[in-house]
Amino acid sequence: MNTKTTIISQAQLEAQFAYCDKIAALWCAEGRTPTAYVETYGCQQNEADSEKIRGYLTQSGYSIVKEAEGADVVVMNTCAIREHAEQRVFGNLGALTHTKRRHPEQKIFLCGCMAGETKVSDRIKKSYPHVDGVFSTHHLWQFPEILFNVLTRKKRQFYVTDEPGSIAEGIPQVRDSQLKAWVSIMYGCNNFCTYCIVPYVRGRERSRQPEDILRECRELIENGAREITLLGQNVNSYGNDLKSGMDFADLLSAIAALPGDFLIRFMTSHPKDASTKLFDTMAKYDKIAKQLHLPFQSGSSRVLKAMNRHYDRETYLEKVRYAKSVMPDLVLTSDVIVGFPGETEEEFEETISLIQQVHYDALFTFIFSPRTGTPAASMEDPTPKEEKNRRFDKLCAVQNSISEQIHEAYTGKRLRCLVDGRDKEMLTARTEGGRLVRFEGCDSLIGTYQMLTITGATTWSLTGKL
């Protein structure tokens, strides 16, 4: 793995913009506007990457459409976290043979975390001849060059070498929403949890300069953004590789000091780096949402050690206790893995007891999925699939009951919420803690903060009225 960070120069980006101009000229000569479809799998970081892909495509003259059928370019931005996600991508990629048969000039690209795995790029070369290009996350900044080469050379392009992790400022973005924005503050990961493929496909941690992040946030706020979510594989380690002296809590403070009516969220936090300074900063500023996603993964200290998580059960619980003491209304969510290799029934019950002790608002739950190339993939795993499924179902039942109790306690409360859209006959909004609220109202309210009285609750959402 190449661990050196490369800063992409303005001259290098200008060369990519020149490719955008060349591509636009090709289509102009044909006398029509080409179309492009971008499909995103996985995390919010992938969503942010797709916004840059759409930005490049738009600058190259493409119109963004909502389906692959008939599109001149199809880009699949993939996730490699779990086997199910990979198999789903391969299935959908195979289905594109039919769209390309009907539209022979269609160009198909695969990118994202899967593209960073050698086994994937080799499989694409051998078994998916209809795919025109593959590029890893390290080569996203070169997408115009890759697309131009495919269009003009009529040859497949594979940009998947182990390049150093890079930071490229100034790539155009086409965002999904004007109200809510993703802002990547860092890339890569240094933690090497034994089950996780991310450090191998996204590289080592590298932080953006604080002035670049502040500039982007300021522009978003001036253009109407009401929620900004800061992204990183581990936002708490932001700045460790810089000489600016600014850590993540300092960055939050600086963004919260910007003028405007907006809310800051962030994810994901690694518990080993979640500090009292972070929690105190969250409590201090009204503009920082009292919402925290703090993955615990397992309630067993032995399993946590086998996962290489760098904290134990009691350390995690102590951090949660402190966070709740300074933020009594904190909305707390987490990730948990069921069936890690060697997990015993007693260790699983430790996870259940931690969930019951903490009382999470919601959990993202997963059954262990071995990833080739990670240490956990070669660990002895004697627990049968049926037993893992039973544990998973029990965990979900316990958490669903807790979520329902917490949501029922919202009834009668009056909360400030951002109205963000419509779901059929009801408007939708989000509380400061990220809870979904449905209520009756007119579309003119979308994009505004409103006070809502909560009138009802389910396991997954709330209902309210103005």
RAJOBEL-V103129 format. One record per pair of residues at least 24 apart in sequence whose ideal C-beta (glycine too) atoms are under 8 Angstrom apart, sorted by sequence separation. I is the first residue (numbers start at 0). J is the second residue. If there is no record, write none. Layout:
((I | J) (I | J))
//
This chain:
((52 | 76) (107 | 131) (108 | 132) (109 | 133) (110 | 134) (111 | 135) (112 | 136) (131 | 155) (132 | 156) (133 | 157) (134 | 158) (135 | 159) (137 | 161) (138 | 162) (183 | 207) (262 | 286) (263 | 287) (264 | 288) (268 | 292) (270 | 294) (333 | 357) (421 | 445) (435 | 459) (436 | 460) (437 | 461) (438 | 462) (49 | 74) (73 | 98) (88 | 113) (106 | 131) (107 | 132) (108 | 133) (110 | 135) (111 | 136) (130 | 155) (131 | 156) (132 | 157) (133 | 158) (134 | 159) (137 | 162) (140 | 165) (229 | 254) (261 | 286) (262 | 287) (263 | 288) (267 | 292) (268 | 293) (269 | 294) (270 | 295) (293 | 318) (366 | 391) (409 | 434) (420 | 445) (435 | 460) (436 | 461) (437 | 462) (438 | 463) (439 | 464) (440 | 465) (35 | 61) (37 | 63) (106 | 132) (108 | 134) (110 | 136) (132 | 158) (133 | 159) (137 | 163) (248 | 274) (251 | 277) (262 | 288) (264 | 290) (266 | 292) (268 | 294) (293 | 319) (331 | 357) (333 | 359) (418 | 444) (419 | 445) (434 | 460) (435 | 461) (436 | 462) (437 | 463) (438 | 464) (439 | 465) (33 | 60) (34 | 61) (35 | 62) (36 | 63) (49 | 76) (135 | 162) (137 | 164) (140 | 167) (227 | 254) (267 | 294) (332 | 359) (335 | 362) (337 | 364) (340 | 367) (364 | 391) (418 | 445) (419 | 446) (434 | 461) (436 | 463) (438 | 465) (32 | 60) (33 | 61) (34 | 62) (35 | 63) (36 | 64) (48 | 76) (67 | 95) (70 | 98) (85 | 113) (137 | 165) (139 | 167) (184 | 212) (204 | 232) (248 | 276) (252 | 280) (331 | 359) (332 | 360) (334 | 362) (335 | 363) (337 | 365) (338 | 366) (339 | 367) (406 | 434) (418 | 446) (32 | 61) (33 | 62) (34 | 63) (35 | 64) (36 | 65) (38 | 67) (69 | 98) (110 | 139) (204 | 233) (209 | 238) (248 | 277) (251 | 280) (255 | 284) (293 | 322) (331 | 360) (332 | 361) (333 | 362) (334 | 363) (335 | 364) (336 | 365) (337 | 366) (338 | 367) (418 | 447) (32 | 62) (34 | 64) (36 | 66) (68 | 98) (99 | 129) (140 | 170) (182 | 212) (246 | 276) (247 | 277) (251 | 281) (306 | 336) (330 | 360) (332 | 362) (333 | 363) (334 | 364) (335 | 365) (336 | 366) (337 | 367) (364 | 394) (417 | 447) (418 | 448) (36 | 67) (45 | 76) (67 | 98) (71 | 102) (124 | 155) (139 | 170) (201 | 232) (206 | 237) (234 | 265) (248 | 279) (252 | 283) (255 | 286) (291 | 322) (332 | 363) (334 | 365) (336 | 367) (364 | 395) (417 | 448) (418 | 449) (430 | 461) (45 | 77) (69 | 101) (70 | 102) (73 | 105) (75 | 107) (77 | 109) (79 | 111) (80 | 112) (110 | 142) (204 | 236) (206 | 238) (209 | 241) (234 | 266) (248 | 280) (252 | 284) (254 | 286) (255 | 287) (362 | 394) (416 | 448) (27 | 60) (45 | 78) (68 | 101) (69 | 102) (71 | 104) (72 | 105) (73 | 106) (75 | 108) (77 | 110) (78 | 111) (79 | 112) (89 | 122) (96 | 129) (124 | 157) (182 | 215) (206 | 239) (208 | 241) (234 | 267) (235 | 268) (236 | 269) (251 | 284) (306 | 339) (415 | 448) (416 | 449) (26 | 60) (36 | 70) (68 | 102) (71 | 105) (72 | 106) (73 | 107) (74 | 108) (75 | 109) (76 | 110) (77 | 111) (78 | 112) (79 | 113) (85 | 119) (93 | 127) (95 | 129) (182 | 216) (206 | 240) (209 | 243) (227 | 261) (229 | 263) (231 | 265) (233 | 267) (234 | 268) (235 | 269) (305 | 339) (364 | 398) (415 | 449) (416 | 450) (23 | 58) (26 | 61) (34 | 69) (35 | 70) (38 | 73) (40 | 75) (41 | 76) (70 | 105) (71 | 106) (72 | 107) (73 | 108) (74 | 109) (75 | 110) (76 | 111) (77 | 112) (78 | 113) (92 | 127) (197 | 232) (204 | 239) (205 | 240) (206 | 241) (208 | 243) (225 | 260) (226 | 261) (227 | 262) (228 | 263) (229 | 264) (230 | 265) (232 | 267) (233 | 268) (305 | 340) (340 | 375) (415 | 450) (416 | 451) (428 | 463) (19 | 55) (23 | 59) (34 | 70) (35 | 71) (36 | 72) (37 | 73) (38 | 74) (40 | 76) (41 | 77) (42 | 78) (72 | 108) (74 | 110) (75 | 111) (77 | 113) (79 | 115) (204 | 240) (209 | 245) (225 | 261) (226 | 262) (227 | 263) (228 | 264) (229 | 265) (230 | 266) (231 | 267) (233 | 269) (236 | 272) (251 | 287) (305 | 341) (339 | 375) (362 | 398) (414 | 450) (415 | 451) (22 | 59) (23 | 60) (34 | 71) (35 | 72) (36 | 73) (37 | 74) (38 | 75) (39 | 76) (40 | 77) (41 | 78) (77 | 114) (79 | 116) (108 | 145) (120 | 157) (164 | 201) (182 | 219) (220 | 257) (224 | 261) (225 | 262) (226 | 263) (227 | 264) (228 | 265) (229 | 266) (235 | 272) (271 | 308) (289 | 326) (302 | 339) (312 | 349) (316 | 353) (341 | 378) (361 | 398) (413 | 450) (414 | 451) (22 | 60) (33 | 71) (34 | 72) (35 | 73) (36 | 74) (38 | 76) (40 | 78) (41 | 79) (42 | 80) (92 | 130) (108 | 146) (164 | 202) (212 | 250) (216 | 254) (220 | 258) (221 | 259) (226 | 264) (228 | 266) (235 | 273) (270 | 308) (271 | 309) (291 | 329) (293 | 331) (295 | 333) (296 | 334) (297 | 335) (315 | 353) (319 | 357) (340 | 378) (341 | 379) (413 | 451) (19 | 58) (33 | 72) (35 | 74) (37 | 76) (41 | 80) (120 | 159) (163 | 202) (164 | 203) (166 | 205) (168 | 207) (180 | 219) (220 | 259) (233 | 272) (235 | 274) (271 | 310) (289 | 328) (290 | 329) (291 | 330) (293 | 332) (294 | 333) (295 | 334) (296 | 335) (297 | 336) (302 | 341) (340 | 379) (341 | 380) (359 | 398) (413 | 452) (414 | 453) (15 | 55) (19 | 59) (79 | 119) (106 | 146) (165 | 205) (213 | 253) (217 | 257) (270 | 310) (278 | 318) (289 | 329) (290 | 330) (291 | 331) (292 | 332) (293 | 333) (294 | 334) (295 | 335) (296 | 336) (302 | 342) (316 | 356) (340 | 380) (341 | 381) (342 | 382) (354 | 394) (412 | 452) (413 | 453) (18 | 59) (19 | 60) (108 | 149) (164 | 205) (166 | 207) (209 | 250) (213 | 254) (216 | 257) (220 | 261) (281 | 322) (289 | 330) (290 | 331) (291 | 332) (292 | 333) (294 | 335) (312 | 353) (316 | 357) (341 | 382) (361 | 402) (411 | 452) (412 | 453) (16 | 58) (117 | 159) (190 | 232) (212 | 254) (235 | 277) (290 | 332) (292 | 334) (297 | 339) (340 | 382) (351 | 393) (355 | 397) (359 | 401) (360 | 402) (411 | 453) (41 | 84) (106 | 149) (168 | 211) (190 | 233) (278 | 321) (282 | 325) (296 | 339) (299 | 342) (347 | 390) (351 | 394) (354 | 397) (358 | 401) (359 | 402) (410 | 453) (40 | 84) (106 | 150) (115 | 159) (180 | 224) (188 | 232) (189 | 233) (209 | 253) (213 | 257) (270 | 314) (278 | 322) (281 | 325) (282 | 326) (302 | 346) (338 | 382) (350 | 394) (354 | 398) (409 | 453) (410 | 454) (114 | 159) (177 | 222) (178 | 223) (179 | 224) (182 | 227) (184 | 229) (186 | 231) (187 | 232) (188 | 233) (270 | 315) (273 | 318) (281 | 326) (297 | 342) (301 | 346) (360 | 405) (410 | 455) (177 | 223) (178 | 224) (179 | 225) (180 | 226) (182 | 228) (183 | 229) (184 | 230) (185 | 231) (186 | 232) (275 | 321) (279 | 325) (351 | 397) (355 | 401) (410 | 456) (40 | 87) (177 | 224) (178 | 225) (179 | 226) (180 | 227) (181 | 228) (182 | 229) (183 | 230) (184 | 231) (185 | 232) (189 | 236) (278 | 325) (299 | 346) (347 | 394) (354 | 401) (358 | 405) (409 | 456) (416 | 463) (40 | 88) (178 | 226) (179 | 227) (180 | 228) (182 | 230) (183 | 231) (185 | 233) (270 | 318) (278 | 326) (298 | 346) (299 | 347) (338 | 386) (179 | 228) (181 | 230) (185 | 234) (273 | 322) (297 | 346) (338 | 387) (407 | 456) (414 | 463) (136 | 186) (184 | 234) (299 | 349) (337 | 387) (406 | 456) (185 | 236) (298 | 349) (299 | 350) (406 | 457) (185 | 237) (297 | 349) (298 | 350) (338 | 390) (406 | 458) (409 | 461) (38 | 91) (184 | 237) (297 | 350) (298 | 351) (337 | 390) (338 | 391) (403 | 456) (298 | 352) (337 | 391) (403 | 457) (406 | 460) (298 | 353) (403 | 458) (406 | 461) (298 | 354) (402 | 458) (337 | 394) (402 | 459) (52 | 110) (295 | 353) (335 | 394) (399 | 458) (48 | 110) (48 | 111) (184 | 247) (136 | 200) (135 | 200) (136 | 201) (137 | 202) (45 | 111) (136 | 202) (184 | 250) (45 | 112) (307 | 374) (306 | 375) (41 | 111) (305 | 375) (40 | 111) (41 | 112) (360 | 432) (305 | 378) (72 | 146) (360 | 434) (190 | 269) (116 | 196) (190 | 271) (116 | 199) (59 | 143) (112 | 196) (115 | 199) (116 | 200) (58 | 143) (112 | 197) (115 | 200) (114 | 200) (115 | 201) (52 | 139) (55 | 142) (59 | 146) (113 | 200) (48 | 136) (51 | 139) (55 | 143) (112 | 200) (112 | 201) (52 | 142) (48 | 139) (55 | 146) (330 | 430) (330 | 431) (332 | 433) (330 | 432) (329 | 432) (330 | 433) (192 | 296) (328 | 432) (330 | 434) (63 | 173) (193 | 305) (194 | 306) (58 | 171) (193 | 306) (57 | 171) (192 | 306) (193 | 307) (55 | 170) (80 | 195) (192 | 307) (54 | 170) (55 | 171) (57 | 173) (80 | 196) (191 | 307) (192 | 308) (54 | 171) (56 | 173) (79 | 196) (80 | 197) (190 | 307) (54 | 172) (79 | 197) (51 | 170) (53 | 172) (54 | 173) (190 | 309) (51 | 171) (53 | 173) (22 | 143) (51 | 172) (79 | 200) (50 | 172) (50 | 173) (19 | 143) (22 | 146) (50 | 174) (15 | 140) (18 | 143) (22 | 147) (25 | 150) (50 | 175) (15 | 141) (18 | 144) (21 | 147) (25 | 151) (15 | 142) (16 | 143) (12 | 140) (15 | 143) (18 | 146) (22 | 150) (11 | 140) (15 | 144) (18 | 147) (46 | 175) (14 | 144) (50 | 181) (7 | 140) (47 | 181) (46 | 181) (47 | 182) (47 | 183) (44 | 181) (43 | 181) (44 | 183) (290 | 431) (44 | 186) (194 | 336) (289 | 431) (290 | 432) (288 | 431) (289 | 432) (290 | 433) (288 | 432) (194 | 339) (288 | 433) (12 | 167) (262 | 417) (11 | 167) (5 | 162) (12 | 169) (44 | 201) (5 | 163) (7 | 165) (12 | 170) (4 | 163) (5 | 164) (6 | 165) (7 | 166) (1 | 161) (3 | 163) (4 | 164) (5 | 165) (6 | 166) (7 | 167) (9 | 169) (0 | 161) (1 | 162) (2 | 163) (3 | 164) (4 | 165) (5 | 166) (7 | 168) (1 | 163) (2 | 164) (4 | 166) (1 | 164) (262 | 431) (264 | 433) (194 | 367) (199 | 372) (194 | 368) (196 | 370) (199 | 373) (194 | 369) (195 | 370) (194 | 370) (196 | 372) (196 | 373) (195 | 373) (194 | 373) (193 | 373) (193 | 374) (194 | 375) (193 | 375) (47 | 230) (43 | 228) (193 | 378) (44 | 230) (43 | 230) (44 | 231) (44 | 232) (260 | 448) (226 | 417) (225 | 417) (0 | 198) (0 | 199) (4 | 203) (2 | 202) (1 | 202) (2 | 203) (4 | 205) (0 | 202) (0 | 203) (226 | 429) (225 | 446) (43 | 266) (223 | 446) (225 | 448) (4 | 240) (178 | 417) (179 | 419) (178 | 419) (176 | 419) (118 | 371) (116 | 371) (116 | 372) (178 | 445) (178 | 446) (177 | 446) (81 | 365) (83 | 368) (82 | 368) (81 | 368) (82 | 369) (80 | 368) (82 | 370) (81 | 370) (80 | 370) (79 | 370))
//
